[in-house]
Amino acid sequence: MGVVRNISPEIVLSVINVSRYIGCMNLDTFLRQEQMTEVQFAERAGISQSAVNKYRNGKRVPRPATQVKIQRATSGAVTPLDWLPAEAVAGLPK
């Protein structure tokens, strides 16, 4: 493998950060892995259970402020990038 030179550290970190999260986790997967109910997660995140259900089932995308709450409540496992549609991340490095 060759050495890549003259790439700014910001670009490298951006690619690493984006590629790290693409398709890695969604709210449903997180709740299943943690064996957590929607009610438990809603309390942890400070949002309603009905909202959690809609986010989990893809019926609604949370607003940016709620995406941050979800990211914090999942300790970073579900990030704002995880809410992007597949078309938005198509072509990005994996």
C-alpha positions as a printed NumPy array, in Angstrom:
array([[  0.   ,   0.   ,   0.   ],
       [  1.411,   3.396,  -0.975],
       [  1.856,   6.387,   1.267],
       [ -0.518,   9.297,   0.731],
       [  1.045,  12.694,   1.287],
       [ -0.156,  16.272,   1.452],
       [ -3.613,  15.53 ,   2.821],
       [ -4.718,  17.808,   5.616],
       [ -5.463,  16.215,   8.983],
       [ -8.974,  17.723,   8.86 ],
       [ -9.793,  15.806,   5.67 ],
       [ -8.441,  12.571,   7.091],
       [-10.48 ,  12.98 ,  10.28 ],
       [-13.614,  13.849,   8.296],
       [-13.302,  10.71 ,   6.176],
       [-12.637,   8.562,   9.235],
       [-15.556,  10.058,  11.149],
       [-18.02 ,   9.731,   8.264],
       [-16.939,   6.249,   7.241],
       [-17.04 ,   5.078,  10.842],
       [-20.738,   5.777,  11.15 ],
       [-22.233,   4.971,   7.765],
       [-24.695,   2.161,   8.19 ],
       [-23.296,   1.235,  11.578],
       [-26.264,   1.799,  13.832],
       [-29.834,   2.933,  13.943],
       [-32.153,   3.417,  16.876],
       [-33.952,   0.103,  16.403],
       [-30.665,  -1.83 ,  16.339],
       [-29.436,   0.023,  19.414],
       [-32.602,  -0.704,  21.409],
       [-32.503,  -4.383,  20.439],
       [-28.819,  -4.763,  21.299],
       [-29.285,  -3.031,  24.638],
       [-32.552,  -4.888,  25.309],
       [-34.08 ,  -1.528,  26.145],
       [-37.748,  -0.627,  25.845],
       [-38.958,   2.494,  24.11 ],
       [-40.17 ,   3.821,  27.458],
       [-36.754,   3.308,  29.076],
       [-34.991,   4.988,  26.182],
       [-37.472,   7.864,  26.099],
       [-36.776,   8.562,  29.771],
       [-33.022,   8.385,  29.212],
       [-33.136,  10.704,  26.183],
       [-35.744,  13.116,  27.524],
       [-38.199,  12.57 ,  24.674],
       [-41.621,  10.931,  24.46 ],
       [-42.135,   7.215,  23.932],
       [-44.347,   7.928,  20.924],
       [-41.529,   9.941,  19.324],
       [-39.074,   7.09 ,  19.988],
       [-41.478,   4.704,  18.278],
       [-41.75 ,   6.95 ,  15.207],
       [-37.967,   7.411,  14.987],
       [-37.341,   3.72 ,  15.532],
       [-39.752,   2.68 ,  12.792],
       [-38.67 ,   5.311,  10.267],
       [-41.97 ,   7.191,  10.344],
       [-40.26 ,  10.415,  11.347],
       [-36.73 ,  11.834,  11.404],
       [-35.829,  13.69 ,  14.594],
       [-34.92 ,  17.357,  14.479],
       [-31.216,  18.162,  14.929],
       [-31.588,  18.973,  18.646],
       [-33.307,  15.633,  19.226],
       [-30.65 ,  13.836,  17.195],
       [-28.098,  15.208,  19.663],
       [-30.198,  13.962,  22.607],
       [-30.319,  10.524,  20.998],
       [-26.58 ,  10.576,  20.363],
       [-25.953,  11.392,  24.033],
       [-28.457,   8.797,  25.266],
       [-26.76 ,   6.113,  23.149],
       [-23.253,   7.203,  24.212],
       [-22.512,   8.037,  20.592],
       [-23.731,   4.775,  19.075],
       [-26.489,   6.526,  17.071],
       [-25.275,   9.79 ,  15.568],
       [-26.851,  12.515,  13.426],
       [-25.187,  10.885,  10.399],
       [-27.245,   7.758,  11.02 ],
       [-30.401,   9.707,  10.192],
       [-29.215,  10.635,   6.69 ],
       [-30.983,   8.838,   3.835],
       [-28.931,   6.264,   1.963],
       [-28.89 ,   8.469,  -1.148],
       [-27.144,  11.227,   0.82 ],
       [-24.228,   8.985,   1.746],
       [-24.01 ,   6.993,  -1.476],
       [-20.522,   7.237,  -2.883],
       [-18.897,   8.171,   0.404],
       [-16.04 ,   5.898,   1.462],
       [-16.911,   2.998,   3.71 ]])
